[in-house]
Amino acid sequence: MARKVKIPNHILKRLAREEHKRKRNTKDKRKYFLIVCEGEKTEPNYFESLKKDLPKGVLTSCRIDIEGTGRNTLSLVEESLKMKERLENETSLSIDKIWVVFDRDSFEPDNFNEAINLCKNSSPEIGCAWTNEAFELWYLLHFHFYNTAINREMYQKLIEGNLKPIIGEDYEYQKNSTEMYDLLKENGNLELAIRFATKLETEFEGRFDFANHNPSTKVHHLVAELFGLEKLIKKEDEDKASG
């Protein structure tokens, strides 16, 4: 029987200190995001699937899939603040940042613009991942750059047009699909989508009539922050400035 080796106390103490420091550092780096979606299925399903690929140290309080009262963008922003307070009280966690996700849809322009400004003017600022017109624009940018106005009826046809040549002519886009994140991951390009969304952003630079920014999306800011890919947005901005 092998003799058990006794580790000196001073070494055990050092190892314990190092382990404690490692756990503390991991905890310090951990970030908590509250993601509040206007839609009940499409956006929450995407972010729920995305969670499994997040880097270590990023924990999300997502799958908070709600609709604003009366499908009102302003009430969604206000509800997110109440939700943050309730979750922090229930879990004793400190949420680092709130993100709200909503589309232009058929909201009145003033209501849509006011909700975005409310996020910007909140302290701390609420991340606002809005899209004009629909969240599906984010899907399309995984394949190509689109800078002409897209109405809601066109999204299904365009998504299918991008995916059918890859996965088969039988593919039909389902609005509330639970597999879109995986389909985009396998057949599209996330970094390309971030770059294209940033490029779209520059086309409306200096304009604050957000309801008229079609097509446009800010979802890339949320996704880039979750994955630590903010450098892609910065690089695109720098390339534009130098060009």
N, C-alpha and C positions, 0 to 999 in steps of 0.2 A: 504494500500500500504506500502510495507516494506521501512523502512528508509535507504537511501543510506549511507553506512559507509565511512567516509572520512579517507583516509590513510595519516598519517603525511608525510610531505615533506622529512624528513630525511630517512624514510623507503623507499619511492619511489626512492630516489636517490641511496640508497644502492642496491635496486632491479635492477635498471637500470645499475649500475656498474657491478653487478654479471652477468647480461644478456650479457653485452658487452664483459666481460671476457670470458664467455662461447662461444660466437660466434667467438671470436679471437682465442681461443684455438682450436676450431673445424677447423678453417681455417688453423691454423699453422700445424695441424696434417694431413691435406689433402695432398695427393700425386697424381701427374699427371704422367701417363705413356703414351708414344707414342709407339705403337706396330705396326711395319711395317712388313707385310707378303709378302713373295715371291709369294705364291699361291693366286689365285683370290677368291677361295670359301672355300676349306676345312678348312684351319687354321682360316681365318677371321670368318667363321660361328661358329667355336668352341668358339673363344674368345668373340664374340658378345653375345652368349648365356651365357657364364660364367659371364659376367658383372653384371647380375642381382643378383648374390649371393655374390658379393664382400662386405667386411666389410665397415661400415660407415667410411667416411674419405678417401676412396680410389676412386678416379675418374680417369677414363682412357680415353685418346684420342685414343681409338681404333676404329675399323672399318676403318682403313687406309689400305685397301686391294689393294695392287699393285703388279705388276710384275716388277722385275728389267729389265733394258734395255737389250733386247736380252736374258732374263732369265739368267742374269749373277749375281752371288752372290756378286761380288765386287761392281757393280753398285747399287745393293740394299742397301748396307751399305752406300755408298756415297749419295744416294738419301734420306736416312733417316735423314741425317744431314741437308740437304736442307729443308726437310719437317718440321723438328723441328724449324728451324729459321723462316720459313713462318708462321707456326701455332702460334708461340709466338708473332710475329708481328701482326697477325690478331686478336688474342684473348686477348692479354696482360697477358696471363698466362705464368708461368714459368714451363716448363716440367722438372720433376725431373729425369727421366731416359728414354732413348731410348732402346727399345728391337727390334731386328730383328729376324724373324722366317723364316728359310729356310731348305730345305732337301738336302741330298747328290745328289739325282737324278742321272743324267748322266753327271754331271759337271766334268771337268777335275780335278784330285786330287790336283794339284798345285793351281788351282783357288779356290777350296773349302777350302783348308788349309789357303790360303792367306786371304780370307774373314774373317775367324775366328780370325786370328792373327791381322788383321786390327781392329776388334772390341776390342780385348784385349789391343791393344796399343793406342787406341784413348783416349783422355783426355777431359772430363771424359770418363771412359770406357763405351762402348756400350754393353748392354746385348745381348748375342748371343744364342738364343734358337734353335740350329741346331739339326737335326736328321739324322742318317744314318741307313737305307736308307730313310724311309718315315715317315711322321708325325704320321701315323697310329700306329707306334710302341708305342707311348704314350697311345693310346687307349688300346692296348693289355696288357700293364703293370697294368691296373686297375683290371686285373683278375689273371695273372700268371707272374712268372719271366721267361724271355726268354733271353738266353745268347748264342744262336747259330745264325749264319748269316741267315738273312731273306731277300729274294728278294721281289720285289714289287708285283709280282704275288701271293705271299703267303698271303699277308695281309688280303685280302677280306675273304679268306677261314678261316683264324684263328679268325678273328673278328666274323664271323658268327658262328663258332664253340663254341665261348664263350657265345654268346647271344641267339642262338636258343634254348638251353635247358631251358632258363629262360623265354623268351618272345614268343616262338613258332617257329615251324619248317618253317613257311612261311617267316620268316625274311630274307631279303637280304640287305647286306650292300651297300649303295649308296655313292660313292666317295665324292660328294659335299653336303651331308646331312646336314640339319639345326637342326637335333634333336640329334646328337651324344653326345653333352654335357649332355643333359637331360637323355639319355639312360645310359650313364656311371654313372651319379649321382645316378640314381635309382637302377642300377643293378651291378655296379662295386664299387671300393673303391679308392677314391682319395689319401688318406694317404698311402695306399699300393702302389699305382703307384709311389708316391714320393720316398718311401723307395726302391722300386725295381730299379727305375732309378738311384738312388744314388749308389746302389749296383753294377749296371752295370758300372757306372763311375769308380769304384775302379778297375775293371778288366783291364782298359786301363791306369791306373795311371802311370804317368811318360813318356807316349808316346805322341808324338806331330804329328803323322801321322794320323790326324783326319779322313781323307778320308778312312782309313782302319779300323776304329772303328765300326764294324758292328756285332751286333746291338748296337746302343748307341743313347742317346738323352739328351739334356740339357733343354728340355721344362719344366722339374720339377722345375728348378731354377726360371723361370718366374712365374709359377703358385704358387709356394711357396711364392715368394715375394709379389704377389698380395694378397694372402690370409693371409699373416703373419705366414706362416708355416715353416719358415726357420729352426726352432728347430728340425723338423723331419730329415732334411738333416744332421744337426750337430750331432744328436743322432746316426744316422746310421754310420757316420764317427767315432764317439767315440766308438761305439760297435765293429767296425772293428779293431780299434787300441788296444782295450783291449782284443780282442779275439786272 
